[in-house]
Amino acid sequence: MGTRNAGAALRILVVEDEALIALELECLLDDLGHVTVGIAGTSAEAIALGRSMAPDVALVDIHLVDGPTGVEVARALSKDHCTTVVFMTANAKRIPSDFAGAIGVIAKPYSERVVASTLDYVADRRAGRSGEVCPDGFLPAPV
């Protein structure tokens, strides 16, 4: 699936209020060799976990238990330039034109291949290798 080795594991915060989707995503991330540092279903939980755990990546749904607050989460977490935010949502129309600091979006329903290739892309960007081609199934934020 993904091409990451154990030394390149990303620490990932999952911001998703659907328990089954969150658990499925956590299993996928584990299979890809990444570490899930937390799962949050509300904006307050997500922001608190993001600040305390300092994840490399936050995978953020737009609509959470407390409403369409994923945009607020993305803005808060992307202020700390240590965390790269990627939206994972079926509600892409709710993403503001500036993408709220996120680098892009994976549309739901997502595939394992799209998640794996997007995380490889994010890891490359975080390492300063920005010449990589944007993966299929990932829509980057406008530059």
Backbone hydrogen bonds, N-H to C=O, Kabsch-Sander energy under -0.5 kcal/mol:
donor,donor_aa,acceptor,acceptor_aa,energy
8,A,5,N,-2.0
9,A,6,A,-1.2
12,I,10,L,-0.6
12,I,35,V,-3.5
13,L,57,V,-2.8
14,V,12,I,-0.5
14,V,38,G,-2.6
15,V,13,L,-0.6
15,V,59,L,-3.1
16,E,14,V,-0.7
16,E,40,A,-1.8
19,A,17,D,-0.8
22,A,18,E,-2.6
23,L,19,A,-2.6
24,E,20,L,-2.4
25,L,21,I,-2.6
26,E,22,A,-2.5
27,C,23,L,-2.3
28,L,24,E,-2.2
29,L,25,L,-2.8
30,D,26,E,-2.2
31,D,27,C,-2.5
32,L,28,L,-1.9
33,G,30,D,-1.5
34,H,29,L,-2.8
35,V,10,L,-2.8
37,V,12,I,-2.4
37,V,35,V,-0.7
38,G,12,I,-0.8
40,A,14,V,-2.6
46,A,42,T,-2.3
47,I,43,S,-2.7
48,A,44,A,-2.4
49,L,45,E,-3.0
50,G,46,A,-2.6
51,R,47,I,-2.2
52,S,48,A,-2.4
53,M,49,L,-3.0
54,A,50,G,-1.4
56,D,11,R,-2.0
57,V,11,R,-2.0
58,A,84,T,-2.5
59,L,13,L,-2.6
60,V,58,A,-0.7
60,V,86,V,-2.6
61,D,15,V,-2.5
64,L,62,I,-0.7
64,L,67,G,-3.2
65,V,41,G,-2.1
67,G,64,L,-2.2
69,T,67,G,-2.5
70,G,62,I,-3.0
73,V,69,T,-1.9
74,A,70,G,-2.6
75,R,71,V,-2.4
76,A,72,E,-2.4
77,L,73,V,-3.0
78,S,74,A,-2.4
79,K,75,R,-0.8
80,D,76,A,-0.5
80,D,77,L,-0.7
81,H,79,K,-1.0
83,T,80,D,-2.4
84,T,56,D,-3.1
84,T,82,C,-0.5
85,V,83,T,-0.5
86,V,58,A,-2.8
87,F,104,G,-2.5
88,M,60,V,-2.5
89,T,106,I,-1.7
94,R,91,N,-2.3
95,I,92,A,-1.6
99,F,96,P,-2.4
101,G,98,D,-1.4
102,A,99,F,-2.8
103,I,85,V,-2.8
104,G,85,V,-0.6
105,V,139,L,-2.2
106,I,87,F,-2.9
107,A,105,V,-0.5
107,A,137,G,-0.7
108,K,89,T,-1.7
115,V,111,S,-2.1
116,A,112,E,-2.8
117,S,113,R,-2.8
118,T,114,V,-2.3
119,L,115,V,-2.5
120,D,116,A,-2.0
121,Y,117,S,-2.2
122,V,118,T,-2.8
123,A,119,L,-2.5
124,D,120,D,-2.3
125,R,121,Y,-2.4
126,R,122,V,-2.8
127,A,123,A,-1.5
128,G,125,R,-1.6
129,R,124,D,-3.0
130,S,128,G,-1.2
132,E,129,R,-0.6
138,F,135,P,-1.5
139,L,105,V,-2.8
141,A,103,I,-2.7
